[in-house]
Amino acid sequence: MNPTPKTPDMAPVQDKSRYRAPALEKGLDILELLANRPDGLSQSEIARSLGRTVGEIFRMLNCLVERGFLSIQRPSDRYILTLKLFELAHRHPPMDRLLASAFPVMQELAHTAEQSCHLVLVEGGHGVVVAQIDNPGHIGFAVRVGSVINLANSASGRVLLAFQTSEDRQRILSRADNATTPADSVTLARELDALRTRGHEERASSRIRGIVDISFPVFDHRGSAAAALTVPFIERLDSAEKSTVERTRALVQSAAATLTASLGGRVGPIAV
C-alpha cells in the first residue's frame, strides 16, 4: 500500500498523524487580522503585519475576494471583511448548536447519575438556566428553565466566572446589580483562582439544605467557559451504590468534556 503523498500544503509536523495546511493557515491569518481592523488594510500592510511578502499573500487575497470573504475599498485599495463570515455563522446560531448538542448528553447524564441536571449561561450580570433534564426516577429536585442564577454565590455562576479572562469577568460582574455583586472582590478572586486550579465547583446549595451542587465548565474555542453543566446532587437512600458524590462528579466531568468536544471547544489555560 503506497504511503500518502506529501505536498507543499500538507507538511507533516512532529506528530506524524497531524498535518499542517500552510495555504489554509495564510487565509485564516488574513481573516483574523482583518477582523480586528474594520477600516481595512492595504496589501502591503497585510503582508507586513503577518511577516510575509506581498508575493506570498497576493493569490490568497485574490481568492478571498473572489469567494466573497473580502472586498476592496476604492480608491484606497484597502481590503475589508464582507458579511459572508457573519452570514455563515448565523446559519447555525451558537445557542441552537449548544442546545442541540446538550440535550442528548444531558439526558444520558441524568439517566446514568439518576440525578437532574441543568445548563447555565451568562446573561448580563447573572446566569440563566437554558436547559434542564429531570431525574428519571419518581422523586428528585430540579431547577426550572429560565431561572436566574447569582453568579458569585452559586456553583454554576462561579464556574462561569472562574473560566473567563480577567477583563471578561470584570465586565460581567460590572453588570450585576448591587444585591448580587460580591462585597469582597479580593476573596472572590482568590476562591475563583482555586476553582480554576481544581477544574470544577462543588458546594452546598445556597438555597436548599441537603443539596450539593456539582458543576463543570463547557469550554468554547478560546478556552473560556461558554456554559456550566451542573447537577444538584441529592443523596438517595434507595440507590446508595449509585448515589455518591464521587461517581456523580466523574459523570458530570465526562458529560461536560463531551459537550466541549461537540462545540469544538478548547480545554486549557486562559489568559487571566
C-alpha atoms as a printed R data frame, in Angstrom:
    type eleno elety resid chain resno       x      y      z
1   ATOM     1    CA   MET     A     1   0.000  0.000  0.000
2   ATOM     2    CA   ASN     A     2   1.534  3.308 -1.068
3   ATOM     3    CA   PRO     A     3   2.071  5.936  1.625
4   ATOM     4    CA   THR     A     4   0.071  9.149  1.471
5   ATOM     5    CA   PRO     A     5   1.903 11.549 -0.865
6   ATOM     6    CA   LYS     A     6   3.257 14.732  0.661
7   ATOM     7    CA   THR     A     7   2.547 18.066 -0.947
8   ATOM     8    CA   PRO     A     8   3.799 21.575 -0.095
9   ATOM     9    CA   ASP     A     9   0.427 22.325  1.510
10  ATOM    10    CA   MET     A    10   0.364 19.143  3.609
11  ATOM    11    CA   ALA     A    11   3.641 19.034  5.506
12  ATOM    12    CA   PRO     A    12   3.991 16.647  8.468
13  ATOM    13    CA   VAL     A    13   4.719 18.123 11.867
14  ATOM    14    CA   GLN     A    14   6.347 16.351 14.826
15  ATOM    15    CA   ASP     A    15   3.293 14.171 15.338
16  ATOM    16    CA   LYS     A    16   3.095 12.289 12.014
17  ATOM    17    CA   SER     A    17  -0.663 11.764 12.407
18  ATOM    18    CA   ARG     A    18  -1.246 15.525 12.167
19  ATOM    19    CA   TYR     A    19  -0.629 17.757  9.168
20  ATOM    20    CA   ARG     A    20  -0.297 21.457  8.623
21  ATOM    21    CA   ALA     A    21  -2.019 23.287  5.791
22  ATOM    22    CA   PRO     A    22   0.099 26.405  5.103
23  ATOM    23    CA   ALA     A    23  -2.167 27.812  2.385
24  ATOM    24    CA   LEU     A    24  -5.232 27.499  4.602
25  ATOM    25    CA   GLU     A    25  -3.326 28.988  7.534
26  ATOM    26    CA   LYS     A    26  -2.384 32.021  5.423
27  ATOM    27    CA   GLY     A    27  -6.014 32.584  4.522
28  ATOM    28    CA   LEU     A    28  -7.162 32.263  8.132
29  ATOM    29    CA   ASP     A    29  -4.374 34.595  9.287
30  ATOM    30    CA   ILE     A    30  -5.635 37.231  6.855
31  ATOM    31    CA   LEU     A    31  -9.255 36.858  8.013
32  ATOM    32    CA   GLU     A    32  -8.316 37.043 11.691
33  ATOM    33    CA   LEU     A    33  -6.113 40.084 11.069
34  ATOM    34    CA   LEU     A    34  -8.811 41.986  9.198
35  ATOM    35    CA   ALA     A    35 -11.407 41.056 11.826
36  ATOM    36    CA   ASN     A    36  -9.551 43.437 14.143
37  ATOM    37    CA   ARG     A    37  -9.206 46.172 11.502
38  ATOM    38    CA   PRO     A    38 -12.671 47.354 10.454
39  ATOM    39    CA   ASP     A    39 -11.062 50.193  8.492
40  ATOM    40    CA   GLY     A    40  -9.207 47.642  6.377
41  ATOM    41    CA   LEU     A    41  -5.567 47.275  5.349
42  ATOM    42    CA   SER     A    42  -3.678 47.554  2.124
43  ATOM    43    CA   GLN     A    43  -1.940 44.571  0.571
44  ATOM    44    CA   SER     A    44   1.472 45.726  1.795
45  ATOM    45    CA   GLU     A    45   0.132 46.404  5.300
46  ATOM    46    CA   ILE     A    46  -1.342 42.910  5.482
47  ATOM    47    CA   ALA     A    47   1.942 41.357  4.359
48  ATOM    48    CA   ARG     A    48   3.924 43.393  6.874
49  ATOM    49    CA   SER     A    49   1.529 42.620  9.743
50  ATOM    50    CA   LEU     A    50   1.760 38.878  9.041
51  ATOM    51    CA   GLY     A    51   5.514 38.861  8.480
52  ATOM    52    CA   ARG     A    52   5.102 37.715  4.870
53  ATOM    53    CA   THR     A    53   5.952 39.078  1.447
54  ATOM    54    CA   VAL     A    54   3.376 40.574 -0.877
55  ATOM    55    CA   GLY     A    55   4.028 37.712 -3.259
56  ATOM    56    CA   GLU     A    56   3.103 35.165 -0.568
57  ATOM    57    CA   ILE     A    57  -0.336 36.648  0.052
58  ATOM    58    CA   PHE     A    58  -1.239 38.033 -3.383
59  ATOM    59    CA   ARG     A    59  -3.041 34.927 -4.666
60  ATOM    60    CA   MET     A    60  -4.644 34.306 -1.278
61  ATOM    61    CA   LEU     A    61  -6.149 37.810 -1.240
62  ATOM    62    CA   ASN     A    62  -7.483 37.372 -4.763
63  ATOM    63    CA   CYS     A    63  -9.076 34.052 -3.805
64  ATOM    64    CA   LEU     A    64 -10.739 35.532 -0.708
65  ATOM    65    CA   VAL     A    65 -12.113 38.404 -2.785
66  ATOM    66    CA   GLU     A    66 -13.434 36.043 -5.468
67  ATOM    67    CA   ARG     A    67 -15.108 33.846 -2.814
68  ATOM    68    CA   GLY     A    68 -16.767 36.872 -1.253
69  ATOM    69    CA   PHE     A    69 -14.977 36.911  2.101
70  ATOM    70    CA   LEU     A    70 -13.134 40.162  1.342
71  ATOM    71    CA   SER     A    71 -13.857 43.236 -0.711
72  ATOM    72    CA   ILE     A    72 -11.578 46.020 -1.902
73  ATOM    73    CA   GLN     A    73 -12.318 49.610 -0.949
74  ATOM    74    CA   ARG     A    74 -11.732 52.067 -3.756
75  ATOM    75    CA   PRO     A    75  -9.790 54.261 -4.315
76  ATOM    76    CA   SER     A    76  -7.655 53.350 -1.269
77  ATOM    77    CA   ASP     A    77  -7.297 49.691 -2.366
78  ATOM    78    CA   ARG     A    78  -7.765 48.533  1.207
79  ATOM    79    CA   TYR     A    79  -9.068 45.047  1.912
80  ATOM    80    CA   ILE     A    80 -12.001 44.717  4.338
81  ATOM    81    CA   LEU     A    81 -14.110 41.822  5.546
82  ATOM    82    CA   THR     A    82 -17.524 41.350  3.987
83  ATOM    83    CA   LEU     A    83 -20.539 39.979  5.876
84  ATOM    84    CA   LYS     A    84 -20.059 36.488  4.492
85  ATOM    85    CA   LEU     A    85 -18.495 35.091  7.690
86  ATOM    86    CA   PHE     A    86 -21.351 36.638  9.672
87  ATOM    87    CA   GLU     A    87 -23.894 35.029  7.364
88  ATOM    88    CA   LEU     A    88 -22.222 31.621  7.591
89  ATOM    89    CA   ALA     A    89 -22.034 31.771 11.377
90  ATOM    90    CA   HIS     A    90 -25.713 32.633 11.685
91  ATOM    91    CA   ARG     A    91 -26.850 29.688  9.647
92  ATOM    92    CA   HIS     A    92 -26.166 27.720 12.839
93  ATOM    93    CA   PRO     A    93 -26.709 30.112 15.768
94  ATOM    94    CA   PRO     A    94 -24.442 29.278 18.746
95  ATOM    95    CA   MET     A    95 -27.340 28.862 21.166
96  ATOM    96    CA   ASP     A    96 -29.163 26.463 18.867
97  ATOM    97    CA   ARG     A    97 -25.980 24.473 18.301
98  ATOM    98    CA   LEU     A    98 -25.236 24.334 22.016
99  ATOM    99    CA   LEU     A    99 -28.728 23.167 22.945
100 ATOM   100    CA   ALA     A   100 -28.864 20.631 20.128
101 ATOM   101    CA   SER     A   101 -25.604 19.144 21.379
102 ATOM   102    CA   ALA     A   102 -26.529 19.428 25.049
103 ATOM   103    CA   PHE     A   103 -29.864 17.622 25.249
104 ATOM   104    CA   PRO     A   104 -28.738 14.067 24.389
105 ATOM   105    CA   VAL     A   105 -25.656 14.435 26.586
106 ATOM   106    CA   MET     A   106 -27.725 15.759 29.483
107 ATOM   107    CA   GLN     A   107 -30.342 13.024 29.078
108 ATOM   108    CA   GLU     A   108 -27.624 10.384 29.287
109 ATOM   109    CA   LEU     A   109 -26.115 12.105 32.338
110 ATOM   110    CA   ALA     A   110 -29.468 12.272 34.153
111 ATOM   111    CA   HIS     A   111 -30.223  8.625 33.354
112 ATOM   112    CA   THR     A   112 -26.803  7.329 34.422
113 ATOM   113    CA   ALA     A   113 -26.395  9.507 37.503
114 ATOM   114    CA   GLU     A   114 -30.074  9.239 38.485
115 ATOM   115    CA   GLN     A   115 -29.984 12.970 39.177
116 ATOM   116    CA   SER     A   116 -31.392 16.007 37.436
117 ATOM   117    CA   CYS     A   117 -29.009 18.341 35.613
118 ATOM   118    CA   HIS     A   118 -29.123 21.797 34.074
119 ATOM   119    CA   LEU     A   119 -27.092 24.071 31.814
120 ATOM   120    CA   VAL     A   120 -26.376 27.704 32.684
121 ATOM   121    CA   LEU     A   121 -25.185 30.603 30.511
122 ATOM   122    CA   VAL     A   122 -24.156 34.132 31.419
123 ATOM   123    CA   GLU     A   123 -26.729 36.786 30.595
124 ATOM   124    CA   GLY     A   124 -25.819 40.305 31.625
125 ATOM   125    CA   GLY     A   125 -24.651 40.212 35.225
126 ATOM   126    CA   HIS     A   126 -26.301 36.925 36.161
127 ATOM   127    CA   GLY     A   127 -26.689 33.339 34.997
128 ATOM   128    CA   VAL     A   128 -29.743 31.866 33.291
129 ATOM   129    CA   VAL     A   129 -30.777 28.207 33.151
130 ATOM   130    CA   VAL     A   130 -31.282 27.458 29.436
131 ATOM   131    CA   ALA     A   131 -31.767 23.682 29.562
132 ATOM   132    CA   GLN     A   132 -32.781 21.161 32.210
133 ATOM   133    CA   ILE     A   133 -33.356 17.397 32.380
134 ATOM   134    CA   ASP     A   134 -35.322 15.768 35.198
135 ATOM   135    CA   ASN     A   135 -34.195 12.909 37.355
136 ATOM   136    CA   PRO     A   136 -35.618  9.788 35.651
137 ATOM   137    CA   GLY     A   137 -36.988  8.476 38.950
138 ATOM   138    CA   HIS     A   138 -40.168  9.369 40.802
139 ATOM   139    CA   ILE     A   139 -38.513 11.702 43.304
140 ATOM   140    CA   GLY     A   140 -35.979 14.424 42.605
141 ATOM   141    CA   PHE     A   141 -35.062 18.079 42.629
142 ATOM   142    CA   ALA     A   142 -34.685 20.257 39.542
143 ATOM   143    CA   VAL     A   143 -34.063 23.893 38.659
144 ATOM   144    CA   ARG     A   144 -36.543 25.356 36.186
145 ATOM   145    CA   VAL     A   145 -35.532 26.609 32.745
146 ATOM   146    CA   GLY     A   146 -35.412 30.399 32.841
147 ATOM   147    CA   SER     A   147 -34.317 30.565 36.474
148 ATOM   148    CA   VAL     A   148 -31.902 33.391 37.245
149 ATOM   149    CA   ILE     A   149 -28.680 32.357 38.977
150 ATOM   150    CA   ASN     A   150 -26.496 34.501 41.217
151 ATOM   151    CA   LEU     A   151 -23.022 34.244 39.699
152 ATOM   152    CA   ALA     A   152 -20.939 34.867 42.808
153 ATOM   153    CA   ASN     A   153 -22.869 32.593 45.174
154 ATOM   154    CA   SER     A   154 -23.814 29.602 43.015
155 ATOM   155    CA   ALA     A   155 -21.721 26.703 41.776
156 ATOM   156    CA   SER     A   156 -22.757 27.323 38.159
157 ATOM   157    CA   GLY     A   157 -22.051 31.038 38.389
158 ATOM   158    CA   ARG     A   158 -18.658 30.593 39.982
159 ATOM   159    CA   VAL     A   159 -17.648 28.142 37.259
160 ATOM   160    CA   LEU     A   160 -18.719 30.644 34.603
161 ATOM   161    CA   LEU     A   161 -16.733 33.413 36.302
162 ATOM   162    CA   ALA     A   162 -13.628 31.342 37.041
163 ATOM   163    CA   PHE     A   163 -13.005 30.314 33.452
164 ATOM   164    CA   GLN     A   164 -13.026 33.779 31.906
165 ATOM   165    CA   THR     A   165 -10.295 36.290 31.226
166 ATOM   166    CA   SER     A   166  -9.999 38.895 33.978
167 ATOM   167    CA   GLU     A   167 -11.383 41.523 31.569
168 ATOM   168    CA   ASP     A   168 -14.447 39.440 30.729
169 ATOM   169    CA   ARG     A   169 -15.029 38.619 34.381
170 ATOM   170    CA   GLN     A   170 -14.896 42.273 35.382
171 ATOM   171    CA   ARG     A   171 -17.256 43.180 32.557
172 ATOM   172    CA   ILE     A   172 -19.752 40.516 33.663
173 ATOM   173    CA   LEU     A   173 -19.623 41.488 37.338
174 ATOM   174    CA   SER     A   174 -19.957 45.180 36.490
175 ATOM   175    CA   ARG     A   175 -23.388 44.404 35.058
176 ATOM   176    CA   ALA     A   176 -24.625 42.639 38.211
177 ATOM   177    CA   ASP     A   177 -26.952 44.646 40.409
178 ATOM   178    CA   ASN     A   178 -25.874 45.709 43.900
179 ATOM   179    CA   ALA     A   179 -27.790 42.873 45.523
180 ATOM   180    CA   THR     A   180 -25.789 40.230 43.683
181 ATOM   181    CA   THR     A   181 -22.389 41.923 43.407
182 ATOM   182    CA   PRO     A   182 -19.876 40.293 45.801
183 ATOM   183    CA   ALA     A   183 -18.891 42.540 48.690
184 ATOM   184    CA   ASP     A   184 -15.342 41.211 48.885
185 ATOM   185    CA   SER     A   185 -13.943 41.035 45.373
186 ATOM   186    CA   VAL     A   186 -10.475 40.052 46.615
187 ATOM   187    CA   THR     A   187 -11.843 36.982 48.401
188 ATOM   188    CA   LEU     A   188 -13.934 36.055 45.373
189 ATOM   189    CA   ALA     A   189 -10.927 36.335 43.054
190 ATOM   190    CA   ARG     A   190  -8.884 34.075 45.345
191 ATOM   191    CA   GLU     A   191 -11.671 31.491 45.505
192 ATOM   192    CA   LEU     A   192 -12.108 31.549 41.717
193 ATOM   193    CA   ASP     A   193  -8.373 31.005 41.247
194 ATOM   194    CA   ALA     A   194  -8.607 27.895 43.425
195 ATOM   195    CA   LEU     A   195 -11.672 26.735 41.492
196 ATOM   196    CA   ARG     A   196  -9.854 27.124 38.194
197 ATOM   197    CA   THR     A   197  -6.977 25.030 39.523
198 ATOM   198    CA   ARG     A   198  -9.203 22.101 40.551
199 ATOM   199    CA   GLY     A   199 -11.326 22.428 37.416
200 ATOM   200    CA   HIS     A   200 -14.828 22.450 38.896
201 ATOM   201    CA   GLU     A   201 -17.037 23.682 41.720
202 ATOM   202    CA   GLU     A   202 -18.696 21.580 44.376
203 ATOM   203    CA   ARG     A   203 -20.561 23.347 47.149
204 ATOM   204    CA   ALA     A   204 -23.655 23.172 49.275
205 ATOM   205    CA   SER     A   205 -26.649 24.848 47.681
206 ATOM   206    CA   SER     A   206 -27.154 28.421 48.864
207 ATOM   207    CA   ARG     A   207 -30.935 27.914 48.721
208 ATOM   208    CA   ILE     A   208 -31.836 24.334 49.642
209 ATOM   209    CA   ARG     A   209 -30.313 22.410 52.566
210 ATOM   210    CA   GLY     A   210 -29.101 18.907 51.772
211 ATOM   211    CA   ILE     A   211 -28.217 19.569 48.111
212 ATOM   212    CA   VAL     A   212 -24.635 19.687 46.844
213 ATOM   213    CA   ASP     A   213 -24.216 21.427 43.508
214 ATOM   214    CA   ILE     A   214 -21.552 19.841 41.277
215 ATOM   215    CA   SER     A   215 -20.643 21.997 38.289
216 ATOM   216    CA   PHE     A   216 -18.122 21.735 35.425
217 ATOM   217    CA   PRO     A   217 -17.364 24.189 32.618
218 ATOM   218    CA   VAL     A   218 -18.196 23.661 28.958
219 ATOM   219    CA   PHE     A   219 -15.426 25.412 27.046
220 ATOM   220    CA   ASP     A   220 -15.570 27.456 23.848
221 ATOM   221    CA   HIS     A   221 -12.865 27.734 21.191
222 ATOM   222    CA   ARG     A   222 -10.969 30.310 23.267
223 ATOM   223    CA   GLY     A   223 -10.764 28.091 26.334
224 ATOM   224    CA   SER     A   224 -13.302 30.206 28.235
225 ATOM   225    CA   ALA     A   225 -16.460 28.841 29.854
226 ATOM   226    CA   ALA     A   226 -19.326 29.005 27.373
227 ATOM   227    CA   ALA     A   227 -21.666 27.293 29.835
228 ATOM   228    CA   ALA     A   228 -21.755 25.467 33.141
229 ATOM   229    CA   LEU     A   229 -23.165 21.935 33.388
230 ATOM   230    CA   THR     A   230 -24.495 21.329 36.878
231 ATOM   231    CA   VAL     A   231 -26.058 18.516 38.883
232 ATOM   232    CA   PRO     A   232 -27.882 19.474 42.110
233 ATOM   233    CA   PHE     A   233 -26.830 16.264 43.841
234 ATOM   234    CA   ILE     A   234 -29.190 14.546 46.283
235 ATOM   235    CA   GLU     A   235 -28.034 11.503 48.200
236 ATOM   236    CA   ARG     A   236 -30.563  8.761 47.515
237 ATOM   237    CA   LEU     A   237 -31.107  6.104 50.164
238 ATOM   238    CA   ASP     A   238 -32.810  3.742 47.717
239 ATOM   239    CA   SER     A   239 -29.802  3.716 45.376
240 ATOM   240    CA   ALA     A   240 -26.830  4.161 47.660
241 ATOM   241    CA   GLU     A   241 -24.308  2.431 45.387
242 ATOM   242    CA   LYS     A   242 -25.010  4.892 42.561
243 ATOM   243    CA   SER     A   243 -25.826  7.909 44.682
244 ATOM   244    CA   THR     A   244 -22.326  9.057 45.615
245 ATOM   245    CA   VAL     A   245 -20.698 12.436 45.124
246 ATOM   246    CA   GLU     A   246 -17.574 10.815 43.677
247 ATOM   247    CA   ARG     A   247 -19.457  8.874 40.997
248 ATOM   248    CA   THR     A   248 -21.658 11.824 40.099
249 ATOM   249    CA   ARG     A   249 -18.673 14.167 39.891
250 ATOM   250    CA   ALA     A   250 -16.967 11.863 37.384
251 ATOM   251    CA   LEU     A   251 -20.148 11.629 35.292
252 ATOM   252    CA   VAL     A   252 -20.627 15.408 35.173
253 ATOM   253    CA   GLN     A   253 -16.972 15.900 34.240
254 ATOM   254    CA   SER     A   254 -17.270 13.397 31.399
255 ATOM   255    CA   ALA     A   255 -20.503 14.939 30.108
256 ATOM   256    CA   ALA     A   256 -19.013 18.446 30.167
257 ATOM   257    CA   ALA     A   257 -15.965 17.195 28.242
258 ATOM   258    CA   THR     A   258 -18.259 15.605 25.644
259 ATOM   259    CA   LEU     A   259 -20.133 18.879 25.230
260 ATOM   260    CA   THR     A   260 -16.880 20.818 24.914
261 ATOM   261    CA   ALA     A   261 -15.723 18.474 22.157
262 ATOM   262    CA   SER     A   262 -19.043 18.704 20.317
263 ATOM   263    CA   LEU     A   263 -18.754 22.506 20.260
264 ATOM   264    CA   GLY     A   264 -15.155 22.455 19.074
265 ATOM   265    CA   GLY     A   265 -14.104 23.905 22.399
266 ATOM   266    CA   ARG     A   266 -10.588 24.029 23.771
267 ATOM   267    CA   VAL     A   267  -9.666 22.909 27.253
268 ATOM   268    CA   GLY     A   268  -6.598 24.686 28.504
269 ATOM   269    CA   PRO     A   269  -5.235 27.687 30.375
270 ATOM   270    CA   ILE     A   270  -6.768 31.053 29.536
271 ATOM   271    CA   ALA     A   271  -5.173 34.447 29.916
272 ATOM   272    CA   VAL     A   272  -6.108 35.907 33.264
